């Protein structure tokens, strides 16, 4: 299949393009390069464009005979979404509406959408299944939940098939070290801890050690980015087989505290992580752990790289390589 990957020059998008190519598909990357890196586009061609330019995107879809879209482009920083919510509603919600309009103009009816566990807000259960109530606590999560609801409404008209993948914490790096995490600025825990060890950024800040968790630090479900990329391939192939439109969680089901992650990074690097403890960050829930049973049973997806050791080792090796 010829598949458009929006945001394909970014961290997750570049891994998705690689996974598509390895599965025998033909990715075409659409990215405005505001955050993505041109050198990360190694699988498929790059088209530099803005999603807000609906007519141009429709023409790109037609010119490339695109059969499905994997939509990853958008803004991703929870803290920034609290201080600059309009950016998130523009880049995540409005831009996606523009893409959906372009898809209708080009008669492309299949989309895999990059959603987030942030749609759930503060979880009411230890393990979150897809039917958990949706109550996002920050504009980032709300911008994604808006789009999920829009996708539901369009799918109800019979004009669209979709899968929304609700990511938990994407981490790690390509085991073959061809691509990796390269945000600027970098705010994610694992790469920032690695960069702090290397002296590329100041000491890490741990956002609170007074959470109601066993060691006082927030608990997250970390999924290796290569496993996450494979989930996108499985989702596209599910839609091709006329799978029912729906959302899937993509996580391991294993919750890990910030301290546990820092310990694993120190083991991978054989060096201590310099860090201090700061106040809690606005918009952060204390725990987010996936019930990913549906993705495993319906999509036939299974994480294979997502041990904490492999996540931290591949992340460390990538940071050392690009240092």
C-alpha atoms as a printed R data frame, in Angstrom:
    type eleno elety resid chain resno       x      y      z
1   ATOM     1    CA   UNK     A     1   0.000  0.000  0.000
2   ATOM     2    CA   UNK     A     2   1.012  3.623 -0.518
3   ATOM     3    CA   UNK     A     3   0.590  5.248  2.871
4   ATOM     4    CA   UNK     A     4   0.950  8.923  3.780
5   ATOM     5    CA   UNK     A     5   2.730  9.392  7.116
6   ATOM     6    CA   UNK     A     6   2.117 12.896  8.459
7   ATOM     7    CA   UNK     A     7   4.832 13.935 10.892
8   ATOM     8    CA   UNK     A     8   6.995 11.190  9.412
9   ATOM     9    CA   UNK     A     9  10.205 13.164  9.989
10  ATOM    10    CA   UNK     A    10   9.661 13.043 13.748
11  ATOM    11    CA   UNK     A    11  10.622 10.542 16.436
12  ATOM    12    CA   UNK     A    12   7.680  8.152 16.175
13  ATOM    13    CA   UNK     A    13   6.981  8.928 12.513
14  ATOM    14    CA   UNK     A    14  10.454  7.925 11.334
15  ATOM    15    CA   UNK     A    15  10.168  4.594 13.137
16  ATOM    16    CA   UNK     A    16   6.699  4.090 11.614
17  ATOM    17    CA   UNK     A    17   8.051  4.744  8.111
18  ATOM    18    CA   UNK     A    18  10.779  2.155  8.703
19  ATOM    19    CA   UNK     A    19   8.269 -0.409  9.977
20  ATOM    20    CA   UNK     A    20   5.994  0.189  6.970
21  ATOM    21    CA   UNK     A    21   8.864 -0.270  4.531
22  ATOM    22    CA   UNK     A    22   9.990 -3.450  6.249
23  ATOM    23    CA   UNK     A    23   6.412 -4.776  6.054
24  ATOM    24    CA   UNK     A    24   6.390 -4.242  2.282
25  ATOM    25    CA   UNK     A    25   4.440 -0.970  2.148
26  ATOM    26    CA   UNK     A    26   5.410  2.298  0.455
27  ATOM    27    CA   UNK     A    27   5.465  5.253  2.877
28  ATOM    28    CA   UNK     A    28   5.271  8.874  1.712
29  ATOM    29    CA   UNK     A    29   6.239 11.349  4.442
30  ATOM    30    CA   UNK     A    30   4.423 14.675  4.789
31  ATOM    31    CA   UNK     A    31   6.090 17.026  7.268
32  ATOM    32    CA   UNK     A    32   6.570 20.782  7.572
33  ATOM    33    CA   UNK     A    33   9.932 20.161  9.337
34  ATOM    34    CA   UNK     A    34   9.043 22.561 12.142
35  ATOM    35    CA   UNK     A    35   9.957 19.817 14.613
36  ATOM    36    CA   UNK     A    36  10.885 16.856 12.421
37  ATOM    37    CA   UNK     A    37  14.313 16.365 10.891
38  ATOM    38    CA   UNK     A    38  14.885 15.846  7.169
39  ATOM    39    CA   UNK     A    39  17.696 13.383  7.882
40  ATOM    40    CA   UNK     A    40  15.191 11.126  9.680
41  ATOM    41    CA   UNK     A    41  13.323 10.501  6.415
42  ATOM    42    CA   UNK     A    42  15.117  7.380  5.213
43  ATOM    43    CA   UNK     A    43  12.184  5.229  4.123
44  ATOM    44    CA   UNK     A    44  10.019  6.772  1.419
45  ATOM    45    CA   UNK     A    45   9.934 10.218 -0.127
46  ATOM    46    CA   UNK     A    46   9.462 13.526  1.728
47  ATOM    47    CA   UNK     A    47   6.829 16.098  0.812
48  ATOM    48    CA   UNK     A    48   7.231 19.334  2.776
49  ATOM    49    CA   UNK     A    49   3.790 20.865  3.294
50  ATOM    50    CA   UNK     A    50   1.372 22.319  5.831
51  ATOM    51    CA   UNK     A    51  -1.665 20.290  6.882
52  ATOM    52    CA   UNK     A    52  -3.679 23.505  7.077
53  ATOM    53    CA   UNK     A    53  -3.350 23.883  3.286
54  ATOM    54    CA   UNK     A    54  -6.288 21.586  2.572
55  ATOM    55    CA   UNK     A    55  -6.269 21.846 -1.215
56  ATOM    56    CA   UNK     A    56  -2.534 21.172 -1.427
57  ATOM    57    CA   UNK     A    57  -2.775 18.134  0.857
58  ATOM    58    CA   UNK     A    58  -5.655 16.791 -1.233
59  ATOM    59    CA   UNK     A    59  -3.497 17.147 -4.339
60  ATOM    60    CA   UNK     A    60  -0.590 15.377 -2.599
61  ATOM    61    CA   UNK     A    61  -2.898 12.487 -1.749
62  ATOM    62    CA   UNK     A    62  -4.045 12.247 -5.366
63  ATOM    63    CA   UNK     A    63  -0.608 12.695 -6.941
64  ATOM    64    CA   UNK     A    64   0.855  9.910 -4.809
65  ATOM    65    CA   UNK     A    65  -2.129  7.556 -5.172
66  ATOM    66    CA   UNK     A    66  -2.347  7.329 -1.381
67  ATOM    67    CA   UNK     A    67  -4.527  4.498 -0.069
68  ATOM    68    CA   UNK     A    68  -4.368  5.234  3.676
69  ATOM    69    CA   UNK     A    69  -3.040  7.865  6.082
70  ATOM    70    CA   UNK     A    70  -1.134  7.465  9.331
71  ATOM    71    CA   UNK     A    71  -1.499 10.802 11.088
72  ATOM    72    CA   UNK     A    72   1.210 11.611 13.635
73  ATOM    73    CA   UNK     A    73   1.814 15.339 13.032
74  ATOM    74    CA   UNK     A    74   1.025 17.585 15.978
75  ATOM    75    CA   UNK     A    75   2.261 19.208 19.181
76  ATOM    76    CA   UNK     A    76   3.061 16.890 22.066
77  ATOM    77    CA   UNK     A    77   4.175 18.773 25.209
78  ATOM    78    CA   UNK     A    78   1.691 18.494 28.075
79  ATOM    79    CA   UNK     A    79   3.145 21.400 30.039
80  ATOM    80    CA   UNK     A    80   3.236 23.712 27.030
81  ATOM    81    CA   UNK     A    81  -0.388 22.848 26.232
82  ATOM    82    CA   UNK     A    82  -1.395 24.250 29.628
83  ATOM    83    CA   UNK     A    83   0.387 27.558 29.030
84  ATOM    84    CA   UNK     A    84  -0.345 27.835 25.282
85  ATOM    85    CA   UNK     A    85  -3.593 25.954 24.638
86  ATOM    86    CA   UNK     A    86  -4.400 27.682 21.340
87  ATOM    87    CA   UNK     A    87  -1.265 26.195 19.764
88  ATOM    88    CA   UNK     A    88  -2.562 22.715 20.594
89  ATOM    89    CA   UNK     A    89  -6.085 23.291 19.343
90  ATOM    90    CA   UNK     A    90  -4.619 24.727 16.115
91  ATOM    91    CA   UNK     A    91  -1.872 22.151 15.509
92  ATOM    92    CA   UNK     A    92  -3.706 19.084 16.770
93  ATOM    93    CA   UNK     A    93  -7.427 19.696 16.328
94  ATOM    94    CA   UNK     A    94  -7.800 22.235 13.495
95  ATOM    95    CA   UNK     A    95  -4.957 20.779 11.397
96  ATOM    96    CA   UNK     A    96  -6.482 17.310 11.654
97  ATOM    97    CA   UNK     A    97  -9.852 18.620 10.485
98  ATOM    98    CA   UNK     A    98  -8.054 20.114  7.477
99  ATOM    99    CA   UNK     A    99  -6.420 16.731  6.775
100 ATOM   100    CA   UNK     A   100  -9.772 14.953  7.011
101 ATOM   101    CA   UNK     A   101 -11.281 17.428  4.543
102 ATOM   102    CA   UNK     A   102  -8.367 16.799  2.171
103 ATOM   103    CA   UNK     A   103  -8.892 13.054  2.499
104 ATOM   104    CA   UNK     A   104 -12.558 13.422  1.534
105 ATOM   105    CA   UNK     A   105 -11.575 15.546 -1.476
106 ATOM   106    CA   UNK     A   106  -9.112 12.839 -2.562
107 ATOM   107    CA   UNK     A   107 -11.465  9.967 -1.657
108 ATOM   108    CA   UNK     A   108  -9.032  8.419  0.831
109 ATOM   109    CA   UNK     A   109 -11.103  6.665  3.476
110 ATOM   110    CA   UNK     A   110  -8.673  4.983  5.890
111 ATOM   111    CA   UNK     A   111  -6.737  6.706  8.673
112 ATOM   112    CA   UNK     A   112  -4.710  5.634 11.691
113 ATOM   113    CA   UNK     A   113  -4.683  8.482 14.205
114 ATOM   114    CA   UNK     A   114  -1.988  9.154 16.775
115 ATOM   115    CA   UNK     A   115  -3.967  9.610 19.979
116 ATOM   116    CA   UNK     A   116  -2.827  9.423 23.587
117 ATOM   117    CA   UNK     A   117  -3.472  7.950 27.000
118 ATOM   118    CA   UNK     A   118  -3.978 11.555 28.083
119 ATOM   119    CA   UNK     A   119  -7.603 11.275 26.859
120 ATOM   120    CA   UNK     A   120  -8.367  9.330 30.056
121 ATOM   121    CA   UNK     A   121  -7.240 11.988 32.512
122 ATOM   122    CA   UNK     A   122  -6.760 10.757 36.071
123 ATOM   123    CA   UNK     A   123  -7.457  7.028 35.913
124 ATOM   124    CA   UNK     A   124 -10.200  5.481 38.030
125 ATOM   125    CA   UNK     A   125  -8.669  2.003 37.799
126 ATOM   126    CA   UNK     A   126  -5.130  0.618 38.128
127 ATOM   127    CA   UNK     A   127  -5.204 -0.611 34.524
128 ATOM   128    CA   UNK     A   128  -6.938  1.477 31.846
129 ATOM   129    CA   UNK     A   129  -9.024 -0.232 29.157
130 ATOM   130    CA   UNK     A   130 -10.422  1.574 26.102
131 ATOM   131    CA   UNK     A   131 -13.884  1.966 27.680
132 ATOM   132    CA   UNK     A   132 -12.479  3.872 30.669
133 ATOM   133    CA   UNK     A   133 -14.216  7.293 31.018
134 ATOM   134    CA   UNK     A   134 -12.586 10.076 28.996
135 ATOM   135    CA   UNK     A   135 -11.770 13.107 31.106
136 ATOM   136    CA   UNK     A   136  -8.532 14.689 29.852
137 ATOM   137    CA   UNK     A   137  -6.976 17.087 32.347
138 ATOM   138    CA   UNK     A   138  -4.906 19.200 29.948
139 ATOM   139    CA   UNK     A   139  -5.365 20.853 26.523
140 ATOM   140    CA   UNK     A   140  -3.059 18.296 24.875
141 ATOM   141    CA   UNK     A   141  -5.350 15.447 25.901
142 ATOM   142    CA   UNK     A   142  -8.484 17.428 25.082
143 ATOM   143    CA   UNK     A   143  -7.190 18.297 21.600
144 ATOM   144    CA   UNK     A   144  -6.704 14.579 20.873
145 ATOM   145    CA   UNK     A   145 -10.043 13.526 22.377
146 ATOM   146    CA   UNK     A   146 -11.801 16.110 20.207
147 ATOM   147    CA   UNK     A   147 -10.384 14.438 17.111
148 ATOM   148    CA   UNK     A   148 -11.356 10.957 18.279
149 ATOM   149    CA   UNK     A   149 -14.947 12.172 18.594
150 ATOM   150    CA   UNK     A   150 -14.804 13.796 15.155
151 ATOM   151    CA   UNK     A   151 -13.497 10.536 13.683
152 ATOM   152    CA   UNK     A   152 -16.395  8.672 15.298
153 ATOM   153    CA   UNK     A   153 -18.880 11.110 13.766
154 ATOM   154    CA   UNK     A   154 -17.407 10.867 10.255
155 ATOM   155    CA   UNK     A   155 -17.152  7.069 10.473
156 ATOM   156    CA   UNK     A   156 -20.864  6.984 11.348
157 ATOM   157    CA   UNK     A   157 -21.594  8.513  7.913
158 ATOM   158    CA   UNK     A   158 -19.842  5.610  6.177
159 ATOM   159    CA   UNK     A   159 -17.207  7.913  4.635
160 ATOM   160    CA   UNK     A   160 -14.264  6.917  6.831
161 ATOM   161    CA   UNK     A   161 -12.620  3.967  8.556
162 ATOM   162    CA   UNK     A   162 -10.275  4.790 11.397
163 ATOM   163    CA   UNK     A   163  -8.137  3.408 14.169
164 ATOM   164    CA   UNK     A   164  -7.098  5.702 17.021
165 ATOM   165    CA   UNK     A   165  -3.978  4.420 18.781
166 ATOM   166    CA   UNK     A   166  -3.811  5.698 22.347
167 ATOM   167    CA   UNK     A   167  -0.098  5.793 23.095
168 ATOM   168    CA   UNK     A   168   1.256  5.428 26.551
169 ATOM   169    CA   UNK     A   169   4.894  6.571 26.965
170 ATOM   170    CA   UNK     A   170   6.867  6.039 23.748
171 ATOM   171    CA   UNK     A   171  10.542  5.585 24.515
172 ATOM   172    CA   UNK     A   172  13.736  3.884 23.410
173 ATOM   173    CA   UNK     A   173  15.273  3.990 19.964
174 ATOM   174    CA   UNK     A   174  15.643  1.895 16.829
175 ATOM   175    CA   UNK     A   175  17.750 -1.138 17.864
176 ATOM   176    CA   UNK     A   176  19.742 -0.764 14.624
177 ATOM   177    CA   UNK     A   177  20.471  2.899 15.518
178 ATOM   178    CA   UNK     A   178  19.261  4.252 12.159
179 ATOM   179    CA   UNK     A   179  16.858  6.753 13.753
180 ATOM   180    CA   UNK     A   180  16.099  7.908 17.269
181 ATOM   181    CA   UNK     A   181  14.640 10.577 19.508
182 ATOM   182    CA   UNK     A   182  15.752 14.069 18.542
183 ATOM   183    CA   UNK     A   183  13.342 16.660 19.894
184 ATOM   184    CA   UNK     A   184  14.475 20.258 20.309
185 ATOM   185    CA   UNK     A   185  14.030 21.122 23.088
186 ATOM   186    CA   UNK     A   186  13.914 17.628 24.596
187 ATOM   187    CA   UNK     A   187  11.496 17.198 27.506
188 ATOM   188    CA   UNK     A   188  10.927 13.431 27.677
189 ATOM   189    CA   UNK     A   189  12.312 11.694 30.727
190 ATOM   190    CA   UNK     A   190  14.538  8.994 29.229
191 ATOM   191    CA   UNK     A   191  16.387 10.964 26.519
192 ATOM   192    CA   UNK     A   192  16.728 13.962 28.811
193 ATOM   193    CA   UNK     A   193  18.248 11.803 31.534
194 ATOM   194    CA   UNK     A   194  20.712 10.408 28.996
195 ATOM   195    CA   UNK     A   195  21.551 13.916 27.804
196 ATOM   196    CA   UNK     A   196  22.068 15.066 31.403
197 ATOM   197    CA   UNK     A   197  24.607 12.268 31.914
198 ATOM   198    CA   UNK     A   198  26.405 13.394 28.747
199 ATOM   199    CA   UNK     A   199  26.404 17.011 29.916
200 ATOM   200    CA   UNK     A   200  24.307 18.167 26.956
201 ATOM   201    CA   UNK     A   201  21.548 19.588 29.176
202 ATOM   202    CA   UNK     A   202  21.418 20.702 32.805
203 ATOM   203    CA   UNK     A   203  20.609 18.245 35.570
204 ATOM   204    CA   UNK     A   204  17.237 16.521 35.198
205 ATOM   205    CA   UNK     A   205  14.252 17.758 37.182
206 ATOM   206    CA   UNK     A   206  11.982 15.100 38.678
207 ATOM   207    CA   UNK     A   207   8.524 16.634 38.899
208 ATOM   208    CA   UNK     A   208   7.569 15.788 42.454
209 ATOM   209    CA   UNK     A   209   8.540 13.031 44.878
210 ATOM   210    CA   UNK     A   210   5.408 13.358 47.013
211 ATOM   211    CA   UNK     A   211   2.945 11.539 44.745
212 ATOM   212    CA   UNK     A   212   0.716  8.869 46.347
213 ATOM   213    CA   UNK     A   213   2.800  6.068 44.769
214 ATOM   214    CA   UNK     A   214   5.178  3.509 46.355
215 ATOM   215    CA   UNK     A   215   8.314  5.641 45.866
216 ATOM   216    CA   UNK     A   216   6.640  9.049 45.564
217 ATOM   217    CA   UNK     A   217   7.255  9.482 41.823
218 ATOM   218    CA   UNK     A   218   4.689  9.209 38.996
219 ATOM   219    CA   UNK     A   219   4.080  5.832 37.346
220 ATOM   220    CA   UNK     A   220   3.916  5.393 33.584
221 ATOM   221    CA   UNK     A   221   3.678  2.601 31.026
222 ATOM   222    CA   UNK     A   222   6.727  2.773 28.721
223 ATOM   223    CA   UNK     A   223   6.413  1.270 25.242
224 ATOM   224    CA   UNK     A   224   9.418  0.898 22.942
225 ATOM   225    CA   UNK     A   225   8.997  3.094 19.880
226 ATOM   226    CA   UNK     A   226   9.734  0.170 17.540
227 ATOM   227    CA   UNK     A   227   6.849 -1.786 19.096
228 ATOM   228    CA   UNK     A   228   4.662  1.293 18.776
229 ATOM   229    CA   UNK     A   229   5.622  1.564 15.097
230 ATOM   230    CA   UNK     A   230   4.612 -2.053 14.521
231 ATOM   231    CA   UNK     A   231   1.202 -1.283 16.030
232 ATOM   232    CA   UNK     A   232   0.640  1.286 13.278
233 ATOM   233    CA   UNK     A   233   1.403 -1.285 10.591
234 ATOM   234    CA   UNK     A   234  -0.999 -3.737 12.232
235 ATOM   235    CA   UNK     A   235  -3.664 -1.013 12.445
236 ATOM   236    CA   UNK     A   236  -3.409 -0.124  8.732
237 ATOM   237    CA   UNK     A   237  -3.604 -3.783  7.754
238 ATOM   238    CA   UNK     A   238  -6.616 -4.208 10.067
239 ATOM   239    CA   UNK     A   239  -8.419 -1.374  8.241
240 ATOM   240    CA   UNK     A   240  -7.608 -2.906  4.844
241 ATOM   241    CA   UNK     A   241  -9.429 -6.041  6.025
242 ATOM   242    CA   UNK     A   242 -12.465 -3.821  6.812
243 ATOM   243    CA   UNK     A   243 -11.850 -3.866 10.546
244 ATOM   244    CA   UNK     A   244 -14.363 -1.927 12.620
245 ATOM   245    CA   UNK     A   245 -13.432  1.676 13.421
246 ATOM   246    CA   UNK     A   246 -12.289  1.929 17.028
247 ATOM   247    CA   UNK     A   247  -9.524  2.926 19.450
248 ATOM   248    CA   UNK     A   248  -6.764  0.718 20.818
249 ATOM   249    CA   UNK     A   249  -4.409  1.246 23.744
250 ATOM   250    CA   UNK     A   250  -0.729  0.733 22.927
251 ATOM   251    CA   UNK     A   251   1.256 -0.039 26.061
252 ATOM   252    CA   UNK     A   252   2.768 -2.923 27.987
253 ATOM   253    CA   UNK     A   253   0.491 -3.085 31.013
254 ATOM   254    CA   UNK     A   254   3.532 -2.650 33.243
255 ATOM   255    CA   UNK     A   255   3.735  0.502 35.349
256 ATOM   256    CA   UNK     A   256   7.170  1.913 36.166
257 ATOM   257    CA   UNK     A   257   8.045  4.813 38.451
258 ATOM   258    CA   UNK     A   258  10.375  7.641 37.507
259 ATOM   259    CA   UNK     A   259  12.914  6.332 40.023
260 ATOM   260    CA   UNK     A   260  12.811  2.845 38.467
261 ATOM   261    CA   UNK     A   261  13.482  4.362 35.048
262 ATOM   262    CA   UNK     A   262  16.401  6.440 36.338
263 ATOM   263    CA   UNK     A   263  17.915  3.336 37.929
264 ATOM   264    CA   UNK     A   264  17.707  1.510 34.572
265 ATOM   265    CA   UNK     A   265  19.313  4.427 32.714
266 ATOM   266    CA   UNK     A   266  22.169  4.516 35.228
267 ATOM   267    CA   UNK     A   267  22.697  0.795 34.645
268 ATOM   268    CA   UNK     A   268  22.701  1.215 30.831
269 ATOM   269    CA   UNK     A   269  25.119  4.155 30.995
270 ATOM   270    CA   UNK     A   270  27.172  2.879 33.943
271 ATOM   271    CA   UNK     A   271  27.003  6.447 35.226
272 ATOM   272    CA   UNK     A   272  24.716  8.328 37.633
273 ATOM   273    CA   UNK     A   273  21.904 10.563 36.376
274 ATOM   274    CA   UNK     A   274  22.299 14.108 37.758
275 ATOM   275    CA   UNK     A   275  18.884 15.270 38.948
276 ATOM   276    CA   UNK     A   276  17.010 17.383 41.434
277 ATOM   277    CA   UNK     A   277  13.424 17.261 42.642
278 ATOM   278    CA   UNK     A   278  11.049 20.037 41.649
279 ATOM   279    CA   UNK     A   279   7.343 20.671 42.194
280 ATOM   280    CA   UNK     A   280   4.684 18.611 40.478
281 ATOM   281    CA   UNK     A   281   3.902 19.627 36.908
282 ATOM   282    CA   UNK     A   282   0.453 21.007 36.044
283 ATOM   283    CA   UNK     A   283  -1.695 18.551 34.114
284 ATOM   284    CA   UNK     A   284   0.160 15.383 35.133
285 ATOM   285    CA   UNK     A   285  -1.823 12.399 36.456
286 ATOM   286    CA   UNK     A   286  -0.109 10.213 39.049
287 ATOM   287    CA   UNK     A   287  -0.419  6.919 37.154
288 ATOM   288    CA   UNK     A   288  -1.084  5.813 33.569
289 ATOM   289    CA   UNK     A   289  -0.906  2.086 32.790
290 ATOM   290    CA   UNK     A   290  -2.492  0.415 29.774
291 ATOM   291    CA   UNK     A   291  -4.738 -2.560 29.390
292 ATOM   292    CA   UNK     A   292  -3.605 -3.406 25.852
293 ATOM   293    CA   UNK     A   293  -5.538 -6.679 25.583
294 ATOM   294    CA   UNK     A   294  -7.594 -5.468 22.619
295 ATOM   295    CA   UNK     A   295  -4.550 -4.565 20.501
296 ATOM   296    CA   UNK     A   296  -3.031 -7.964 21.184
297 ATOM   297    CA   UNK     A   297  -6.196 -9.967 20.513
298 ATOM   298    CA   UNK     A   298  -7.727 -7.977 17.631
299 ATOM   299    CA   UNK     A   299  -4.697 -6.491 15.859
300 ATOM   300    CA   UNK     A   300  -2.409 -9.425 16.605
301 ATOM   301    CA   UNK     A   301   0.149 -6.989 18.020
302 ATOM   302    CA   UNK     A   302   2.689 -7.942 20.636
303 ATOM   303    CA   UNK     A   303   5.510 -5.805 22.090
304 ATOM   304    CA   UNK     A   304   8.918 -7.448 21.716
305 ATOM   305    CA   UNK     A   305  11.384 -4.628 22.519
306 ATOM   306    CA   UNK     A   306   9.688 -3.086 25.556
307 ATOM   307    CA   UNK     A   307  11.621 -4.403 28.512
308 ATOM   308    CA   UNK     A   308  12.882 -1.457 30.562
309 ATOM   309    CA   UNK     A   309  16.431 -2.676 29.947
310 ATOM   310    CA   UNK     A   310  16.089 -2.585 26.143
311 ATOM   311    CA   UNK     A   311  14.267  0.732 26.175
312 ATOM   312    CA   UNK     A   312  16.994  2.403 28.239
313 ATOM   313    CA   UNK     A   313  19.900  0.670 26.487
314 ATOM   314    CA   UNK     A   314  18.725  1.642 22.994
315 ATOM   315    CA   UNK     A   315  17.951  5.191 24.145
316 ATOM   316    CA   UNK     A   316  21.426  5.527 25.683
317 ATOM   317    CA   UNK     A   317  23.208  4.133 22.611
318 ATOM   318    CA   UNK     A   318  21.355  6.592 20.344
319 ATOM   319    CA   UNK     A   319  22.200  9.579 22.518
320 ATOM   320    CA   UNK     A   320  25.874  8.543 22.613
321 ATOM   321    CA   UNK     A   321  25.873  8.087 18.825
322 ATOM   322    CA   UNK     A   322  24.530 11.573 18.151
323 ATOM   323    CA   UNK     A   323  26.500 13.287 20.936
